[in-house]
Amino acid sequence: MTEKNLLELKDQIDEAKASVAELKGQQTILMQQLKTNYNCKSIEEAETLLAKWKKEVDKMQIQIDEGLKELEEKYNI
């Protein structure tokens, strides 16, 4: 391996380190937002909360569908 190759490799490593640092910073910000906005301390807590919300949305959709059907039948729409 030549000196040029080693320098190129070093540059690639430095770029990768910078990318990792940037991604870790973004992750920290996103985790802070999860904590602040949704009181979730981990991704697992956020996934659990999301699943709960999805169930609630599904229930609401069923209620809306039933209400619409009832209105259609009542008013012959």
Contacts in CASP RR format, 6 or more apart in sequence:
PFRMAT RR
TARGET T0000
AUTHOR 0000-0000-0000
METHOD contacts of the structure
MODEL  1
MTEKNLLELKDQIDEAKASVAELKGQQTILMQQLKTNYNCKSIEEAETLL
AKWKKEVDKMQIQIDEGLKELEEKYNI
34 40 0 8 1.000
34 41 0 8 1.000
34 43 0 8 1.000
34 45 0 8 1.000
34 46 0 8 1.000
35 41 0 8 1.000
38 46 0 8 1.000
38 49 0 8 1.000
40 46 0 8 1.000
40 49 0 8 1.000
71 77 0 8 1.000
END
